């Protein structure tokens, strides 16, 4: 019986390697199901790849947004520094202009 079992296992392996199993009645009946499972696997893999690609793009855009925010903050700070009255007065003096800060308060003109 042991020799018969070994021979049967050998025949099964031989039929798998030869491709005879693909012609078996069981696989012929289930070919639609096998095709459906293969299609679902392909859809699953492509969906996961698309999701991962979108996640990488979102992370890249978040990093870029953060960089732009910091750059805008730095430029705003720089502009505030340059527009201070004392810095403007220094700049005017360096340019040799005769402009100066008014010592008289502004006058309101009424009609």
Phi and psi restraints in degrees (range 20) as a CNS / XPLOR table:
assign (resid 1 and name C) (resid 2 and name N)
       (resid 2 and name CA) (resid 2 and name C) 1.0 -65.9 20.0 2
assign (resid 2 and name N) (resid 2 and name CA)
       (resid 2 and name C) (resid 3 and name N) 1.0 -38.9 20.0 2
assign (resid 2 and name C) (resid 3 and name N)
       (resid 3 and name CA) (resid 3 and name C) 1.0 -67.6 20.0 2
assign (resid 3 and name N) (resid 3 and name CA)
       (resid 3 and name C) (resid 4 and name N) 1.0 -36.0 20.0 2
assign (resid 3 and name C) (resid 4 and name N)
       (resid 4 and name CA) (resid 4 and name C) 1.0 -68.1 20.0 2
assign (resid 4 and name N) (resid 4 and name CA)
       (resid 4 and name C) (resid 5 and name N) 1.0 -38.7 20.0 2
assign (resid 4 and name C) (resid 5 and name N)
       (resid 5 and name CA) (resid 5 and name C) 1.0 -66.2 20.0 2
assign (resid 5 and name N) (resid 5 and name CA)
       (resid 5 and name C) (resid 6 and name N) 1.0 -42.5 20.0 2
assign (resid 5 and name C) (resid 6 and name N)
       (resid 6 and name CA) (resid 6 and name C) 1.0 -62.8 20.0 2
assign (resid 6 and name N) (resid 6 and name CA)
       (resid 6 and name C) (resid 7 and name N) 1.0 -40.4 20.0 2
assign (resid 6 and name C) (resid 7 and name N)
       (resid 7 and name CA) (resid 7 and name C) 1.0 -65.1 20.0 2
assign (resid 7 and name N) (resid 7 and name CA)
       (resid 7 and name C) (resid 8 and name N) 1.0 -39.7 20.0 2
assign (resid 7 and name C) (resid 8 and name N)
       (resid 8 and name CA) (resid 8 and name C) 1.0 -65.6 20.0 2
assign (resid 8 and name N) (resid 8 and name CA)
       (resid 8 and name C) (resid 9 and name N) 1.0 -43.1 20.0 2
assign (resid 8 and name C) (resid 9 and name N)
       (resid 9 and name CA) (resid 9 and name C) 1.0 -62.8 20.0 2
assign (resid 9 and name N) (resid 9 and name CA)
       (resid 9 and name C) (resid 10 and name N) 1.0 -40.4 20.0 2
assign (resid 9 and name C) (resid 10 and name N)
       (resid 10 and name CA) (resid 10 and name C) 1.0 -63.9 20.0 2
assign (resid 10 and name N) (resid 10 and name CA)
       (resid 10 and name C) (resid 11 and name N) 1.0 -39.7 20.0 2
assign (resid 10 and name C) (resid 11 and name N)
       (resid 11 and name CA) (resid 11 and name C) 1.0 -66.0 20.0 2
assign (resid 11 and name N) (resid 11 and name CA)
       (resid 11 and name C) (resid 12 and name N) 1.0 -38.7 20.0 2
assign (resid 11 and name C) (resid 12 and name N)
       (resid 12 and name CA) (resid 12 and name C) 1.0 -65.3 20.0 2
assign (resid 12 and name N) (resid 12 and name CA)
       (resid 12 and name C) (resid 13 and name N) 1.0 -46.3 20.0 2
assign (resid 12 and name C) (resid 13 and name N)
       (resid 13 and name CA) (resid 13 and name C) 1.0 -62.3 20.0 2
assign (resid 13 and name N) (resid 13 and name CA)
       (resid 13 and name C) (resid 14 and name N) 1.0 -41.9 20.0 2
assign (resid 13 and name C) (resid 14 and name N)
       (resid 14 and name CA) (resid 14 and name C) 1.0 -62.9 20.0 2
assign (resid 14 and name N) (resid 14 and name CA)
       (resid 14 and name C) (resid 15 and name N) 1.0 -39.4 20.0 2
assign (resid 14 and name C) (resid 15 and name N)
       (resid 15 and name CA) (resid 15 and name C) 1.0 -69.5 20.0 2
assign (resid 15 and name N) (resid 15 and name CA)
       (resid 15 and name C) (resid 16 and name N) 1.0 -33.8 20.0 2
assign (resid 15 and name C) (resid 16 and name N)
       (resid 16 and name CA) (resid 16 and name C) 1.0 -65.9 20.0 2
assign (resid 16 and name N) (resid 16 and name CA)
       (resid 16 and name C) (resid 17 and name N) 1.0 -46.4 20.0 2
assign (resid 16 and name C) (resid 17 and name N)
       (resid 17 and name CA) (resid 17 and name C) 1.0 -70.2 20.0 2
assign (resid 17 and name N) (resid 17 and name CA)
       (resid 17 and name C) (resid 18 and name N) 1.0 -31.3 20.0 2
assign (resid 17 and name C) (resid 18 and name N)
       (resid 18 and name CA) (resid 18 and name C) 1.0 -78.4 20.0 2
assign (resid 18 and name N) (resid 18 and name CA)
       (resid 18 and name C) (resid 19 and name N) 1.0 -18.3 20.0 2
assign (resid 18 and name C) (resid 19 and name N)
       (resid 19 and name CA) (resid 19 and name C) 1.0 91.5 20.0 2
assign (resid 19 and name N) (resid 19 and name CA)
       (resid 19 and name C) (resid 20 and name N) 1.0 6.2 20.0 2
assign (resid 19 and name C) (resid 20 and name N)
       (resid 20 and name CA) (resid 20 and name C) 1.0 -66.8 20.0 2
assign (resid 20 and name N) (resid 20 and name CA)
       (resid 20 and name C) (resid 21 and name N) 1.0 -25.8 20.0 2
assign (resid 20 and name C) (resid 21 and name N)
       (resid 21 and name CA) (resid 21 and name C) 1.0 -64.8 20.0 2
assign (resid 21 and name N) (resid 21 and name CA)
       (resid 21 and name C) (resid 22 and name N) 1.0 -28.5 20.0 2
assign (resid 21 and name C) (resid 22 and name N)
       (resid 22 and name CA) (resid 22 and name C) 1.0 -67.7 20.0 2
assign (resid 22 and name N) (resid 22 and name CA)
       (resid 22 and name C) (resid 23 and name N) 1.0 -19.6 20.0 2
assign (resid 22 and name C) (resid 23 and name N)
       (resid 23 and name CA) (resid 23 and name C) 1.0 -95.7 20.0 2
assign (resid 23 and name N) (resid 23 and name CA)
       (resid 23 and name C) (resid 24 and name N) 1.0 3.2 20.0 2
assign (resid 23 and name C) (resid 24 and name N)
       (resid 24 and name CA) (resid 24 and name C) 1.0 -68.5 20.0 2
assign (resid 24 and name N) (resid 24 and name CA)
       (resid 24 and name C) (resid 25 and name N) 1.0 152.0 20.0 2
assign (resid 24 and name C) (resid 25 and name N)
       (resid 25 and name CA) (resid 25 and name C) 1.0 -61.7 20.0 2
assign (resid 25 and name N) (resid 25 and name CA)
       (resid 25 and name C) (resid 26 and name N) 1.0 -35.1 20.0 2
assign (resid 25 and name C) (resid 26 and name N)
       (resid 26 and name CA) (resid 26 and name C) 1.0 -61.3 20.0 2
assign (resid 26 and name N) (resid 26 and name CA)
       (resid 26 and name C) (resid 27 and name N) 1.0 -49.1 20.0 2
assign (resid 26 and name C) (resid 27 and name N)
       (resid 27 and name CA) (resid 27 and name C) 1.0 -68.7 20.0 2
assign (resid 27 and name N) (resid 27 and name CA)
       (resid 27 and name C) (resid 28 and name N) 1.0 -32.2 20.0 2
assign (resid 27 and name C) (resid 28 and name N)
       (resid 28 and name CA) (resid 28 and name C) 1.0 -64.4 20.0 2
assign (resid 28 and name N) (resid 28 and name CA)
       (resid 28 and name C) (resid 29 and name N) 1.0 -37.9 20.0 2
assign (resid 28 and name C) (resid 29 and name N)
       (resid 29 and name CA) (resid 29 and name C) 1.0 -72.4 20.0 2
assign (resid 29 and name N) (resid 29 and name CA)
       (resid 29 and name C) (resid 30 and name N) 1.0 -31.3 20.0 2
assign (resid 29 and name C) (resid 30 and name N)
       (resid 30 and name CA) (resid 30 and name C) 1.0 -98.7 20.0 2
assign (resid 30 and name N) (resid 30 and name CA)
       (resid 30 and name C) (resid 31 and name N) 1.0 10.1 20.0 2
assign (resid 30 and name C) (resid 31 and name N)
       (resid 31 and name CA) (resid 31 and name C) 1.0 -60.9 20.0 2
assign (resid 31 and name N) (resid 31 and name CA)
       (resid 31 and name C) (resid 32 and name N) 1.0 -35.1 20.0 2
assign (resid 31 and name C) (resid 32 and name N)
       (resid 32 and name CA) (resid 32 and name C) 1.0 -64.5 20.0 2
assign (resid 32 and name N) (resid 32 and name CA)
       (resid 32 and name C) (resid 33 and name N) 1.0 -43.3 20.0 2
assign (resid 32 and name C) (resid 33 and name N)
       (resid 33 and name CA) (resid 33 and name C) 1.0 -65.0 20.0 2
assign (resid 33 and name N) (resid 33 and name CA)
       (resid 33 and name C) (resid 34 and name N) 1.0 -41.1 20.0 2
assign (resid 33 and name C) (resid 34 and name N)
       (resid 34 and name CA) (resid 34 and name C) 1.0 -63.6 20.0 2
assign (resid 34 and name N) (resid 34 and name CA)
       (resid 34 and name C) (resid 35 and name N) 1.0 -42.0 20.0 2
assign (resid 34 and name C) (resid 35 and name N)
       (resid 35 and name CA) (resid 35 and name C) 1.0 -64.9 20.0 2
assign (resid 35 and name N) (resid 35 and name CA)
       (resid 35 and name C) (resid 36 and name N) 1.0 -40.2 20.0 2
assign (resid 35 and name C) (resid 36 and name N)
       (resid 36 and name CA) (resid 36 and name C) 1.0 -63.1 20.0 2
assign (resid 36 and name N) (resid 36 and name CA)
       (resid 36 and name C) (resid 37 and name N) 1.0 -44.7 20.0 2
assign (resid 36 and name C) (resid 37 and name N)
       (resid 37 and name CA) (resid 37 and name C) 1.0 -62.9 20.0 2
assign (resid 37 and name N) (resid 37 and name CA)
       (resid 37 and name C) (resid 38 and name N) 1.0 -42.3 20.0 2
assign (resid 37 and name C) (resid 38 and name N)
       (resid 38 and name CA) (resid 38 and name C) 1.0 -63.4 20.0 2
assign (resid 38 and name N) (resid 38 and name CA)
       (resid 38 and name C) (resid 39 and name N) 1.0 -41.9 20.0 2
assign (resid 38 and name C) (resid 39 and name N)
       (resid 39 and name CA) (resid 39 and name C) 1.0 -63.9 20.0 2
assign (resid 39 and name N) (resid 39 and name CA)
       (resid 39 and name C) (resid 40 and name N) 1.0 -41.8 20.0 2
assign (resid 39 and name C) (resid 40 and name N)
       (resid 40 and name CA) (resid 40 and name C) 1.0 -65.1 20.0 2
assign (resid 40 and name N) (resid 40 and name CA)
       (resid 40 and name C) (resid 41 and name N) 1.0 -37.1 20.0 2
assign (resid 40 and name C) (resid 41 and name N)
       (resid 41 and name CA) (resid 41 and name C) 1.0 -63.0 20.0 2
assign (resid 41 and name N) (resid 41 and name CA)
       (resid 41 and name C) (resid 42 and name N) 1.0 -43.2 20.0 2
assign (resid 41 and name C) (resid 42 and name N)
       (resid 42 and name CA) (resid 42 and name C) 1.0 -63.8 20.0 2
assign (resid 42 and name N) (resid 42 and name CA)
       (resid 42 and name C) (resid 43 and name N) 1.0 -43.2 20.0 2
assign (resid 42 and name C) (resid 43 and name N)
       (resid 43 and name CA) (resid 43 and name C) 1.0 -63.6 20.0 2
assign (resid 43 and name N) (resid 43 and name CA)
       (resid 43 and name C) (resid 44 and name N) 1.0 -42.1 20.0 2
assign (resid 43 and name C) (resid 44 and name N)
       (resid 44 and name CA) (resid 44 and name C) 1.0 -61.5 20.0 2
assign (resid 44 and name N) (resid 44 and name CA)
       (resid 44 and name C) (resid 45 and name N) 1.0 -46.3 20.0 2
assign (resid 44 and name C) (resid 45 and name N)
       (resid 45 and name CA) (resid 45 and name C) 1.0 -65.3 20.0 2
assign (resid 45 and name N) (resid 45 and name CA)
       (resid 45 and name C) (resid 46 and name N) 1.0 -44.0 20.0 2
assign (resid 45 and name C) (resid 46 and name N)
       (resid 46 and name CA) (resid 46 and name C) 1.0 -67.0 20.0 2
assign (resid 46 and name N) (resid 46 and name CA)
       (resid 46 and name C) (resid 47 and name N) 1.0 -36.3 20.0 2
assign (resid 46 and name C) (resid 47 and name N)
       (resid 47 and name CA) (resid 47 and name C) 1.0 -64.8 20.0 2
assign (resid 47 and name N) (resid 47 and name CA)
       (resid 47 and name C) (resid 48 and name N) 1.0 -42.3 20.0 2
assign (resid 47 and name C) (resid 48 and name N)
       (resid 48 and name CA) (resid 48 and name C) 1.0 -65.1 20.0 2
assign (resid 48 and name N) (resid 48 and name CA)
       (resid 48 and name C) (resid 49 and name N) 1.0 -40.7 20.0 2
assign (resid 48 and name C) (resid 49 and name N)
       (resid 49 and name CA) (resid 49 and name C) 1.0 -62.7 20.0 2
assign (resid 49 and name N) (resid 49 and name CA)
       (resid 49 and name C) (resid 50 and name N) 1.0 -43.0 20.0 2
assign (resid 49 and name C) (resid 50 and name N)
       (resid 50 and name CA) (resid 50 and name C) 1.0 -63.3 20.0 2
assign (resid 50 and name N) (resid 50 and name CA)
       (resid 50 and name C) (resid 51 and name N) 1.0 -41.4 20.0 2
assign (resid 50 and name C) (resid 51 and name N)
       (resid 51 and name CA) (resid 51 and name C) 1.0 -62.3 20.0 2
assign (resid 51 and name N) (resid 51 and name CA)
       (resid 51 and name C) (resid 52 and name N) 1.0 -45.5 20.0 2
assign (resid 51 and name C) (resid 52 and name N)
       (resid 52 and name CA) (resid 52 and name C) 1.0 -65.3 20.0 2
assign (resid 52 and name N) (resid 52 and name CA)
       (resid 52 and name C) (resid 53 and name N) 1.0 -37.4 20.0 2
assign (resid 52 and name C) (resid 53 and name N)
       (resid 53 and name CA) (resid 53 and name C) 1.0 -63.4 20.0 2
assign (resid 53 and name N) (resid 53 and name CA)
       (resid 53 and name C) (resid 54 and name N) 1.0 -42.3 20.0 2
assign (resid 53 and name C) (resid 54 and name N)
       (resid 54 and name CA) (resid 54 and name C) 1.0 -65.6 20.0 2
assign (resid 54 and name N) (resid 54 and name CA)
       (resid 54 and name C) (resid 55 and name N) 1.0 -38.0 20.0 2
assign (resid 54 and name C) (resid 55 and name N)
       (resid 55 and name CA) (resid 55 and name C) 1.0 -64.2 20.0 2
assign (resid 55 and name N) (resid 55 and name CA)
       (resid 55 and name C) (resid 56 and name N) 1.0 -39.8 20.0 2
assign (resid 55 and name C) (resid 56 and name N)
       (resid 56 and name CA) (resid 56 and name C) 1.0 -64.6 20.0 2
assign (resid 56 and name N) (resid 56 and name CA)
       (resid 56 and name C) (resid 57 and name N) 1.0 -42.4 20.0 2
assign (resid 56 and name C) (resid 57 and name N)
       (resid 57 and name CA) (resid 57 and name C) 1.0 -64.5 20.0 2
assign (resid 57 and name N) (resid 57 and name CA)
       (resid 57 and name C) (resid 58 and name N) 1.0 -41.8 20.0 2
assign (resid 57 and name C) (resid 58 and name N)
       (resid 58 and name CA) (resid 58 and name C) 1.0 -62.3 20.0 2
assign (resid 58 and name N) (resid 58 and name CA)
       (resid 58 and name C) (resid 59 and name N) 1.0 -43.5 20.0 2
assign (resid 58 and name C) (resid 59 and name N)
       (resid 59 and name CA) (resid 59 and name C) 1.0 -64.5 20.0 2
assign (resid 59 and name N) (resid 59 and name CA)
       (resid 59 and name C) (resid 60 and name N) 1.0 -40.5 20.0 2
assign (resid 59 and name C) (resid 60 and name N)
       (resid 60 and name CA) (resid 60 and name C) 1.0 -63.1 20.0 2
assign (resid 60 and name N) (resid 60 and name CA)
       (resid 60 and name C) (resid 61 and name N) 1.0 -42.3 20.0 2
assign (resid 60 and name C) (resid 61 and name N)
       (resid 61 and name CA) (resid 61 and name C) 1.0 -68.8 20.0 2
assign (resid 61 and name N) (resid 61 and name CA)
       (resid 61 and name C) (resid 62 and name N) 1.0 -36.0 20.0 2
assign (resid 61 and name C) (resid 62 and name N)
       (resid 62 and name CA) (resid 62 and name C) 1.0 -63.7 20.0 2
assign (resid 62 and name N) (resid 62 and name CA)
       (resid 62 and name C) (resid 63 and name N) 1.0 -42.1 20.0 2
assign (resid 62 and name C) (resid 63 and name N)
       (resid 63 and name CA) (resid 63 and name C) 1.0 -63.4 20.0 2
assign (resid 63 and name N) (resid 63 and name CA)
       (resid 63 and name C) (resid 64 and name N) 1.0 -43.0 20.0 2
assign (resid 63 and name C) (resid 64 and name N)
       (resid 64 and name CA) (resid 64 and name C) 1.0 -64.1 20.0 2
assign (resid 64 and name N) (resid 64 and name CA)
       (resid 64 and name C) (resid 65 and name N) 1.0 -41.3 20.0 2
assign (resid 64 and name C) (resid 65 and name N)
       (resid 65 and name CA) (resid 65 and name C) 1.0 -62.0 20.0 2
assign (resid 65 and name N) (resid 65 and name CA)
       (resid 65 and name C) (resid 66 and name N) 1.0 -41.9 20.0 2
assign (resid 65 and name C) (resid 66 and name N)
       (resid 66 and name CA) (resid 66 and name C) 1.0 -63.4 20.0 2
assign (resid 66 and name N) (resid 66 and name CA)
       (resid 66 and name C) (resid 67 and name N) 1.0 -42.5 20.0 2
assign (resid 66 and name C) (resid 67 and name N)
       (resid 67 and name CA) (resid 67 and name C) 1.0 -62.2 20.0 2
assign (resid 67 and name N) (resid 67 and name CA)
       (resid 67 and name C) (resid 68 and name N) 1.0 -42.1 20.0 2
assign (resid 67 and name C) (resid 68 and name N)
       (resid 68 and name CA) (resid 68 and name C) 1.0 -66.3 20.0 2
assign (resid 68 and name N) (resid 68 and name CA)
       (resid 68 and name C) (resid 69 and name N) 1.0 -38.6 20.0 2
assign (resid 68 and name C) (resid 69 and name N)
       (resid 69 and name CA) (resid 69 and name C) 1.0 -61.8 20.0 2
assign (resid 69 and name N) (resid 69 and name CA)
       (resid 69 and name C) (resid 70 and name N) 1.0 -45.6 20.0 2
assign (resid 69 and name C) (resid 70 and name N)
       (resid 70 and name CA) (resid 70 and name C) 1.0 -65.4 20.0 2
assign (resid 70 and name N) (resid 70 and name CA)
       (resid 70 and name C) (resid 71 and name N) 1.0 -37.7 20.0 2
assign (resid 70 and name C) (resid 71 and name N)
       (resid 71 and name CA) (resid 71 and name C) 1.0 -66.1 20.0 2
assign (resid 71 and name N) (resid 71 and name CA)
       (resid 71 and name C) (resid 72 and name N) 1.0 -41.2 20.0 2
assign (resid 71 and name C) (resid 72 and name N)
       (resid 72 and name CA) (resid 72 and name C) 1.0 -65.0 20.0 2
assign (resid 72 and name N) (resid 72 and name CA)
       (resid 72 and name C) (resid 73 and name N) 1.0 -39.1 20.0 2
assign (resid 72 and name C) (resid 73 and name N)
       (resid 73 and name CA) (resid 73 and name C) 1.0 -64.8 20.0 2
assign (resid 73 and name N) (resid 73 and name CA)
       (resid 73 and name C) (resid 74 and name N) 1.0 -41.0 20.0 2
assign (resid 73 and name C) (resid 74 and name N)
       (resid 74 and name CA) (resid 74 and name C) 1.0 -65.5 20.0 2
assign (resid 74 and name N) (resid 74 and name CA)
       (resid 74 and name C) (resid 75 and name N) 1.0 -42.2 20.0 2
assign (resid 74 and name C) (resid 75 and name N)
       (resid 75 and name CA) (resid 75 and name C) 1.0 -67.3 20.0 2
assign (resid 75 and name N) (resid 75 and name CA)
       (resid 75 and name C) (resid 76 and name N) 1.0 -38.4 20.0 2
assign (resid 75 and name C) (resid 76 and name N)
       (resid 76 and name CA) (resid 76 and name C) 1.0 -63.7 20.0 2
assign (resid 76 and name N) (resid 76 and name CA)
       (resid 76 and name C) (resid 77 and name N) 1.0 -42.5 20.0 2
assign (resid 76 and name C) (resid 77 and name N)
       (resid 77 and name CA) (resid 77 and name C) 1.0 -63.8 20.0 2
assign (resid 77 and name N) (resid 77 and name CA)
       (resid 77 and name C) (resid 78 and name N) 1.0 -42.0 20.0 2
assign (resid 77 and name C) (resid 78 and name N)
       (resid 78 and name CA) (resid 78 and name C) 1.0 -63.1 20.0 2
assign (resid 78 and name N) (resid 78 and name CA)
       (resid 78 and name C) (resid 79 and name N) 1.0 -42.0 20.0 2
assign (resid 78 and name C) (resid 79 and name N)
       (resid 79 and name CA) (resid 79 and name C) 1.0 -65.6 20.0 2
assign (resid 79 and name N) (resid 79 and name CA)
       (resid 79 and name C) (resid 80 and name N) 1.0 -41.5 20.0 2
assign (resid 79 and name C) (resid 80 and name N)
       (resid 80 and name CA) (resid 80 and name C) 1.0 -61.8 20.0 2
assign (resid 80 and name N) (resid 80 and name CA)
       (resid 80 and name C) (resid 81 and name N) 1.0 -39.9 20.0 2
assign (resid 80 and name C) (resid 81 and name N)
       (resid 81 and name CA) (resid 81 and name C) 1.0 -64.3 20.0 2
assign (resid 81 and name N) (resid 81 and name CA)
       (resid 81 and name C) (resid 82 and name N) 1.0 -42.1 20.0 2
assign (resid 81 and name C) (resid 82 and name N)
       (resid 82 and name CA) (resid 82 and name C) 1.0 -72.7 20.0 2
assign (resid 82 and name N) (resid 82 and name CA)
       (resid 82 and name C) (resid 83 and name N) 1.0 -25.7 20.0 2
assign (resid 82 and name C) (resid 83 and name N)
       (resid 83 and name CA) (resid 83 and name C) 1.0 -93.2 20.0 2
assign (resid 83 and name N) (resid 83 and name CA)
       (resid 83 and name C) (resid 84 and name N) 1.0 5.1 20.0 2
assign (resid 83 and name C) (resid 84 and name N)
       (resid 84 and name CA) (resid 84 and name C) 1.0 -66.9 20.0 2
assign (resid 84 and name N) (resid 84 and name CA)
       (resid 84 and name C) (resid 85 and name N) 1.0 147.1 20.0 2
assign (resid 84 and name C) (resid 85 and name N)
       (resid 85 and name CA) (resid 85 and name C) 1.0 -60.0 20.0 2
assign (resid 85 and name N) (resid 85 and name CA)
       (resid 85 and name C) (resid 86 and name N) 1.0 -41.1 20.0 2
assign (resid 85 and name C) (resid 86 and name N)
       (resid 86 and name CA) (resid 86 and name C) 1.0 -65.2 20.0 2
assign (resid 86 and name N) (resid 86 and name CA)
       (resid 86 and name C) (resid 87 and name N) 1.0 -39.5 20.0 2
assign (resid 86 and name C) (resid 87 and name N)
       (resid 87 and name CA) (resid 87 and name C) 1.0 -70.2 20.0 2
assign (resid 87 and name N) (resid 87 and name CA)
       (resid 87 and name C) (resid 88 and name N) 1.0 -35.9 20.0 2
assign (resid 87 and name C) (resid 88 and name N)
       (resid 88 and name CA) (resid 88 and name C) 1.0 -66.7 20.0 2
assign (resid 88 and name N) (resid 88 and name CA)
       (resid 88 and name C) (resid 89 and name N) 1.0 -41.1 20.0 2
assign (resid 88 and name C) (resid 89 and name N)
       (resid 89 and name CA) (resid 89 and name C) 1.0 -62.6 20.0 2
assign (resid 89 and name N) (resid 89 and name CA)
       (resid 89 and name C) (resid 90 and name N) 1.0 -42.4 20.0 2
assign (resid 89 and name C) (resid 90 and name N)
       (resid 90 and name CA) (resid 90 and name C) 1.0 -61.6 20.0 2
assign (resid 90 and name N) (resid 90 and name CA)
       (resid 90 and name C) (resid 91 and name N) 1.0 -42.8 20.0 2
assign (resid 90 and name C) (resid 91 and name N)
       (resid 91 and name CA) (resid 91 and name C) 1.0 -62.5 20.0 2
assign (resid 91 and name N) (resid 91 and name CA)
       (resid 91 and name C) (resid 92 and name N) 1.0 -42.3 20.0 2
assign (resid 91 and name C) (resid 92 and name N)
       (resid 92 and name CA) (resid 92 and name C) 1.0 -65.0 20.0 2
assign (resid 92 and name N) (resid 92 and name CA)
       (resid 92 and name C) (resid 93 and name N) 1.0 -41.6 20.0 2
assign (resid 92 and name C) (resid 93 and name N)
       (resid 93 and name CA) (resid 93 and name C) 1.0 -64.5 20.0 2
assign (resid 93 and name N) (resid 93 and name CA)
       (resid 93 and name C) (resid 94 and name N) 1.0 -39.2 20.0 2
assign (resid 93 and name C) (resid 94 and name N)
       (resid 94 and name CA) (resid 94 and name C) 1.0 -64.9 20.0 2
assign (resid 94 and name N) (resid 94 and name CA)
       (resid 94 and name C) (resid 95 and name N) 1.0 -31.7 20.0 2
assign (resid 94 and name C) (resid 95 and name N)
       (resid 95 and name CA) (resid 95 and name C) 1.0 -79.6 20.0 2
assign (resid 95 and name N) (resid 95 and name CA)
       (resid 95 and name C) (resid 96 and name N) 1.0 -10.5 20.0 2
assign (resid 95 and name C) (resid 96 and name N)
       (resid 96 and name CA) (resid 96 and name C) 1.0 80.9 20.0 2
assign (resid 96 and name N) (resid 96 and name CA)
       (resid 96 and name C) (resid 97 and name N) 1.0 22.8 20.0 2
assign (resid 96 and name C) (resid 97 and name N)
       (resid 97 and name CA) (resid 97 and name C) 1.0 -82.7 20.0 2
assign (resid 97 and name N) (resid 97 and name CA)
       (resid 97 and name C) (resid 98 and name N) 1.0 156.2 20.0 2
assign (resid 97 and name C) (resid 98 and name N)
       (resid 98 and name CA) (resid 98 and name C) 1.0 -95.4 20.0 2
assign (resid 98 and name N) (resid 98 and name CA)
       (resid 98 and name C) (resid 99 and name N) 1.0 7.2 20.0 2
assign (resid 98 and name C) (resid 99 and name N)
       (resid 99 and name CA) (resid 99 and name C) 1.0 -67.1 20.0 2
assign (resid 99 and name N) (resid 99 and name CA)
       (resid 99 and name C) (resid 100 and name N) 1.0 143.6 20.0 2
assign (resid 99 and name C) (resid 100 and name N)
       (resid 100 and name CA) (resid 100 and name C) 1.0 -146.2 20.0 2
assign (resid 100 and name N) (resid 100 and name CA)
       (resid 100 and name C) (resid 101 and name N) 1.0 168.6 20.0 2
assign (resid 100 and name C) (resid 101 and name N)
       (resid 101 and name CA) (resid 101 and name C) 1.0 -76.2 20.0 2
assign (resid 101 and name N) (resid 101 and name CA)
       (resid 101 and name C) (resid 102 and name N) 1.0 136.8 20.0 2
assign (resid 101 and name C) (resid 102 and name N)
       (resid 102 and name CA) (resid 102 and name C) 1.0 -68.7 20.0 2
assign (resid 102 and name N) (resid 102 and name CA)
       (resid 102 and name C) (resid 103 and name N) 1.0 139.4 20.0 2
assign (resid 102 and name C) (resid 103 and name N)
       (resid 103 and name CA) (resid 103 and name C) 1.0 -94.8 20.0 2
assign (resid 103 and name N) (resid 103 and name CA)
       (resid 103 and name C) (resid 104 and name N) 1.0 -15.3 20.0 2
assign (resid 103 and name C) (resid 104 and name N)
       (resid 104 and name CA) (resid 104 and name C) 1.0 -93.5 20.0 2
assign (resid 104 and name N) (resid 104 and name CA)
       (resid 104 and name C) (resid 105 and name N) 1.0 143.2 20.0 2
assign (resid 104 and name C) (resid 105 and name N)
       (resid 105 and name CA) (resid 105 and name C) 1.0 -70.2 20.0 2
assign (resid 105 and name N) (resid 105 and name CA)
       (resid 105 and name C) (resid 106 and name N) 1.0 158.2 20.0 2
assign (resid 105 and name C) (resid 106 and name N)
       (resid 106 and name CA) (resid 106 and name C) 1.0 -66.6 20.0 2
assign (resid 106 and name N) (resid 106 and name CA)
       (resid 106 and name C) (resid 107 and name N) 1.0 149.9 20.0 2
assign (resid 106 and name C) (resid 107 and name N)
       (resid 107 and name CA) (resid 107 and name C) 1.0 -107.8 20.0 2
assign (resid 107 and name N) (resid 107 and name CA)
       (resid 107 and name C) (resid 108 and name N) 1.0 133.9 20.0 2
assign (resid 107 and name C) (resid 108 and name N)
       (resid 108 and name CA) (resid 108 and name C) 1.0 -91.4 20.0 2
assign (resid 108 and name N) (resid 108 and name CA)
       (resid 108 and name C) (resid 109 and name N) 1.0 125.3 20.0 2
assign (resid 108 and name C) (resid 109 and name N)
       (resid 109 and name CA) (resid 109 and name C) 1.0 -100.5 20.0 2
assign (resid 109 and name N) (resid 109 and name CA)
       (resid 109 and name C) (resid 110 and name N) 1.0 123.5 20.0 2
assign (resid 109 and name C) (resid 110 and name N)
       (resid 110 and name CA) (resid 110 and name C) 1.0 -105.7 20.0 2
assign (resid 110 and name N) (resid 110 and name CA)
       (resid 110 and name C) (resid 111 and name N) 1.0 147.1 20.0 2
